[in-house]
Amino acid sequence: MQLSHLLQNVEVLSTKGPQTVEVSDFQFDSRQVQQGELYVALRGMRVDGHTFIESAIGNGAHAIVCETLPDQLEPTVTYVQVASSSAALSLIAANYWGRPAEKLKVIGITGTNGKTSTVTLLHQLFNQLGYMSGMVSTVRNAIGLRTSPSSFTTPYPKQLHQLFAEMVEEGCEYCFMEVSSHGLALQRVYGIPYRVGVFTNLTHDHIDFHGSFAEYIKAKKLLFDMLDKDALALVNIDDKHGRVMTQNTAAPVKTMAIKAMADFKGRLLENTFEGLQLEIDGREAWFQVLGGFNAYNLLTVYAVAVSLGLDKEEVLLEMTKLGGVEGRFQPVKIMPNGPTAIVDYAHTPDALKNVLKTIQSVNQQSQQGRIITVVGCGGNRDKGKRPDMAAIAAQMSDQAILTSDNPRDEAPEAILEHMETGISPDMAHKVLTIVDRKQAIRTAARLSQPQDVILIAGKGHETYQEIKGKKYPFDDRVVIQEAFGNNG
């Protein structure tokens, strides 16, 4: 493939060396470079790919894309200086795969909470309605009904555009994808022609990566800055950051809300462990999706579908058939007439609060018993939320058990000590700290009574626990079943 073809739309500052060059593939990891390939030097948070240009050439690179040219240039190698290597990589990936995103209606969902649920429900809905669609999410990627595991919420550009290409080849018309703040800040989604950009909400998360909440907001806003006049910006204005997202967008804006007046208006009528009764756009319907916080996700699904031109009545009817989302407020069958067990991915203070509010609301209606919450915080991640997570668990539960999540490279004991700083003296009597997550879940089971609700928060759909660079098999759903002598 001609290098010039891969560089279409890339902002090139200068070119040194042979002007016509063929490359067989492209890489951003110098260790992966093979003879005749293109190497893109990225500036990362920890590693600068520019320091590996010589290594990439040694491995056979015929061309280099970089922001800063090396002091000494190999005469047989083509060097392309660009304004942004990360933006260039995204465009190169698109060009390599034939710009497949341009052949799809791509809907990007961003926000702190609700991305996975909204994307998954949209994918389910459109497939039910007979529209072939793809999905890119934290849990899994999908092309029609065919799924594959996902490694990142927003994949690297090469994998992402390959997914788009496979969707086009399989006949997909739509692609629903989560757009993470990391993916936006690192320009993994640069140049994607989104048809609709959706904002769910914004709360405290990923400050370890972005450095400040202001930078986190700025990263999320990039999605809407990318939209052109032919796209649509769809935002939740019950969140105070909703209006901020669209300040500089070229796209028309539509709003969603449950509390405020909006283009798409919802109202939560009933919330039980069997489902939700909602009023959407003046029409009442019963939904099988659980959790009061899912009222926003369902409203968003409806708003996206109708904004894309689908019939309102047909959309609402099909939405009543939608099932739950794996690891999101997921009930786990443990034993007849036993306590209710719920596994949820809640790993931010706001998400945990929303889940516990839902459980409290249902408990008040159905006269359930106590709430026992098992929760931890991940290592090598935003440390500022740890005390808040512990405080919310203690304040909103009858019994809170603090435990390990994915400690990664940190000592779990140190993470738990940090969480414990959020526990006020008057709450200490109802908080246990158990380092081993399996033991913590078993303890919750032993403490429970038939009418109680056990919430196991933080890991949701994950089937592993990450410790010191290794992933060990661990599934909260399996562990709670085993704790009650139920092997599924």
N, C-alpha and C positions, 0 to 999 in steps of 0.2 A: 504494500500500500504506500502511495506517495505521502511523504511527510506533509506536504502542502495541503493534502486532503484532510488530514487529522487536525490541522491548525486553522481550519475554517472558523471564522468568528472570534478567534483568539486575538487578544490585544498584544501584538508583537512589537517590541521596541527596537530590536536589531537582530540580524542573523549573521553569523560568522561561519566560514567553512564552505564546503560544497553546497550549492544552492538547490540541487536536485538530488534527493536521496530517498531510497526505499526503506521502509521499516516493516518488520513482520508483526510486531506487537508493541505494547507499551507497558511500563512498570513504574511504580513509585518507590519500590523497595529494591535497592541496588543488588541485594543478594539474589533476587529473583530474575535479574536481567540475564538474557541469553543472547547469543550471536545475532546481530542484525536488528536489535530492538531499540526502542526509544526509552530513555530514562527521564522521568520528571522529578526534579529536585524540590521537595516540599519543605517548608519551614514548619516544624512541629513545636509543641510546647517543650518537649524534652530533647528532641534530636533535630538537627538541621540537615536535611538531605543534601545540601550543597557540599557538605564535607565528604560525601561518598561519590561524588562525580567521577573521580579518578578510578575508584573501585568499579563503578558501573561500566566505565570504558574498558577496564581490564577484563570484565566479564563479556565484552563483545558489543556494547552499545554503539550504534552508528550515529545516534543523535541525542542531544541533551536539551531539555527545556528547563530553564532556570531564571531566577530573578536577578542574580548577580553572576556575571561571567567570571570564570577562574582566571587567575593571573597568567597562566600558561595554557595555550590552546593546542590541542592535537590537530594537525593540519588535515587529517582524513575524517575528522568528526565534525558534524554540523551542530553548532550551538545556537539555540534560539532563546533570546532574552525576552522575557514577558513581564507585564506589570504585576501579575499574580499567578504563581505556579498552581495554587489550589483551584482558582477559577479556570485556569488553562486545562487542568486535569479533568474537570467536569465536562468541559467542551470537547476535549479530545475523546473522552469516553463516549459521549453522544455521537460524535462523528464516526468513531470506529464501528459502532453498532448501527449506523445509518439513521441517526436521530429518531429513534422509535417513539420517544415521548410526544413528538409532534403528531404522531398518528393515533394517539390516545387522548381521551378526556381525563386529565390527571387532576385529582382533587386532593389537596394537601391539608392535613389537619395538624395544627400546632396548639400548644398550651401545656400546662403542667400536668393536669389530670384529665382523664377521659379520652385521650387520643386512641388508645388501643380498642376500647369498647366501641367508640364511634366508628372507627375504620372497620372493625369486624362486623358490626351490625349493618353498615352500609353494604359491605361485600355480600353478606347473607341476603339482604333485601334485594339487591339488583340481580343476583343469581336466581332468587325466587321469582322475580318478575320476568325472567327470561333474557336478561342482558348479560352477556359474557363479560366478566370483570376480573381484574387482578387486585391483589392486596399486598402492601408492604407494611409490616407491623413488628412490634417488639416480640410478639409471641411466635408468629410464623409468617411466611410469605405464601401467596396463593396465586395460581393461575386457573381461573374457573374453580373446579372442585379439587384440583391437584394442589397439595400443600408441600412445603419444605421448611425445615427449621431456619430460624433467622439468628444471626450473630449480633447484629446491631439494630437499634431502632431505625436509623437511617444508614443503609449500607454505603460502603465506599463507591465512588462513581463507576468504576469498572463493573462491579457486581450489580449496581443499581440499573445501569443502562442495559446490561445483559438481560436482567429481569424484564425491563420494558420491551426489549426485542422479542423475548419469548412470549410475552403477552400478545404482542402484535401478531406473531406467527400463529398463535393459537386462536386468533380471532377476537381478542378482547376489545371492547369499545371503551371501557372505563378502567381507571386504576385509582384505588383509594389508598393513600399512604400517610403514615405518620411522618411528620417533619419535626425532628428534634432540634433543640437549641444548639446542640453540638453540630448537627448536620448543617445548620444554617451558618453558624460562626465559622466552620471549617470549609464552607463553600462546596460541600458535597452535592448540594442540590442547585448549584449555580446554573442558570440558563434553562432550567426546566420550565416549559410553558404551561404553568398551572391554569386550569380552567376555573377552578374555585379554590380560594384560600379560606380556611376556617380557623377561627380562634375560639377555644373552649374556656380557658380561665388561666390565671397566673398567680402562683403562690411560691413560697420559699423553696427553692431547689437548685442544685447544680452551682452553688456559689463557689465551690471548690474549683470548678472549671472556669467560670466567667469572671470571678474576682469580686463582683459586686452585684447587687440586685438590679442596679441601673443597666449594667452590661447584659444581664440576663434578659431584661425587657427589650433592649436594643437588638439582641440576637433574634428573639421571637418576631419582632417587628419586620425583620428582613424579608420574611415571606410575603408580607403585604406590600413592601416596597418593590418587590419583584413583579407584581401583577401588572398587566397592561390593561388598556381601556376595554378590551374585549373579554376580560375575565370578570370574576365576581368576588368581592370580599364579604364574607359572612361572619359576623362577630356576636358574641354573647355580651350584651351591654349590662347585664346584672353584675358582671365583673368590672370594676372601675378602670381596668386597663383596656377594655374593649375598644373604646373610642380612640385611645392612644395608638393602637395598632394601625389604624387606617388614616392617620393624619397626613401621610404623604403618598397614599396609594393613588394610582391612576385609574383603578377599577371602580365601578359602581359599588356602593355599599348597601348591604341589607343587614338588619339587626334581628337578634333573637333574645327572648327574655321570659322569665317566669314571674319576676317581681315587677318589672317596668313595662311600659307600653313599647311595642316593637313590631316589626314587619311580620315576624313569626312569634306568636304568643302562646305560651303553655301554662297549665295550672295543674298542680298535683292534688288529686282528690282523695286518693286512698293509697296507703302504703302497707303491704303485708309481706310475709315470707312466701307467699304464693305469687305475688306480682304487684303491678301498679295500675291504678285507675287514673288516667290523665285526660285533661281537656286540651286539645291542640287545635288552634285555629277555629275554636267554637264547636268542635266535634269531640264527643267523649268516646274513649276506647279503653279496653282492658289489655294490658301487656304482660307477657310472661317474664319479662326481664325484672330482676329483683334489685331493690335498693333505691331509696328516694333520690340519691344523687344521679341516678340513671334517668331521671326526668329530663335533665339537660341533654344527656346523650341522645335520648329518643327524639327530643325536639330538634336537635341538630340533624339527625338522620332525616327527619321529615323535611326540614328546611332545605337541605342539600338536594334531596330527590325532587322536590317541587321546583326548586330553582333551576334544575336541569331539564325541566319541561315535562316531568311525569305527572300523571293524573292524581289529584289530591285524594280522591276517594279510594282509588286502587292502592295508592301508597299506604294509606292508613290501614286498610284491610290487611295488606300483606305484613305490615309491621306488627300486627297482633299475633302473628305466627312466629315471630323471631324468638330464638332461644337465648340463653345467657351466654356470657363470654368467659372462656376458660380462665380461672384464677382471679376473676373479678366478681366479688360478692358471690362466691360459688358455694352453695350448700353441699355438705359432704354427708352421705348416709353412713351412720355409725351403728345404730341399734334401734329396734322398735321401742317407742315410748321413752326414748332417751333424750338427752339434751340436744339442742340444735348446734351443729358445728358449721362455721363459715370460714372459708379461706379467701383472703383478699390481698391484692398486690400493694395495698396502701403503704407507701414508703416515704410520704411527706406528711408534715403536720396537718395540712388542710385535708388531704385524702383520708387520713386516719380519723380526723374529726367528723368528716362527712359520713364515713361508714358507721361510726359509733352513734352519731345522731340518728341514722336510719334504724339501727338496732333499738335504740331507746324509744323511738317513735312506735315501732312495731310492738315492743314490750308493753308500752302503755295501753295500746289497743287490745292486745290479746292476753294481758295479765301473765306474761312470761315471768321467769325468775330472774336470777342475777346475770350480769354480764362479766365473763372472765376473758380477759384479753392477754394474748401472748404476742409480744412485739420486740423487735430488735432494730438496730441500725447498721447499715453496711459500712465496712472499712474503706479507707481511701476515697471517701466521698464527703460531701458537704457536712462538716462537723457541727455547724451552727444549729442544725435542726434537732440534734440528739436530745438536749434537755427538753425541748418543746414536745417531742414525740412522747417522752416518758411522762411529762406533766399531763398531756391530753389523755393518755392511757389511764393514769391514776385518777384523774378528775372524773372521767366519763365511764369508768368501769367500777364494778363492785370488788373485783380482784384483778390486779395487773401483775403479769409475770414478765420481767425484762430478761431477754436472752440474746443469743447470737443470731445474726442474720447471715450475711456473707462477709466475714471479717477480713477477707483478702489478706493484705500484708500487715494488718494491725493485730495487736493482741486483743482478743475479745474482752478480756477483763478490763482493759483500758477504755474500750468503747463503752462498756457498761458503767464504769465509774463516771464517765462523762454524762451518760444518760441520767444517772442518779442525781446529778446536780440540779436537775429540774424537778425533783420530788420535794415538795414542801413538807415540813415536819408533821403537819396535820394529816397528810396523806400517806406517810411512811408505813402505817400499820396495815395497809391493804396492798402493799407492793412486795413481791418476792423477786430476787435476782438469782437466776439459774443459768450458768454459762452454757451448758450443753442444751442445744435446741430440742433434741429428742426428749430429754428428761423434762424440759419445761412444758412441752406439749403433754407428756404423760401426767405431769403434776396437775395440769389444768383438767385433764380427764378425771383424775382421782378426786379433785375438789368439787367437781360438778354434781348437780342434782338434776333430776329429769326435766325440770322446767327451765333450766339455765340455757344461756347462749354462750358458746365458746367461739371467740374470734381469734383466728391465727393470722396475723398481719405481716406484710413486708415482702413475702416471696411469691405468693400467688401461684402462677403457672409454672414456676421454675422447678426443675427436677434435680437440682444439684445444690451443693453448698460449696462456695469457693473459699479455700483456705490455703494461704501461702503459695499461690500460683497454680493450685490444683483444684479440679472440680470433682467433688465426691457425690455419689448418688444420694439425693435427699429430696423427698416430696412431702410437704406438709399434709397433703390429703391422705397419703398412705400411712403416715405416722399416726395421725389422729384415729384412723380406722383401726390400726393395730393396737392402739392404746385401749380401745374398747373391745378388743378380741375379734374384730371384724377385718378379714383380709380382702375385702372388696367383693 
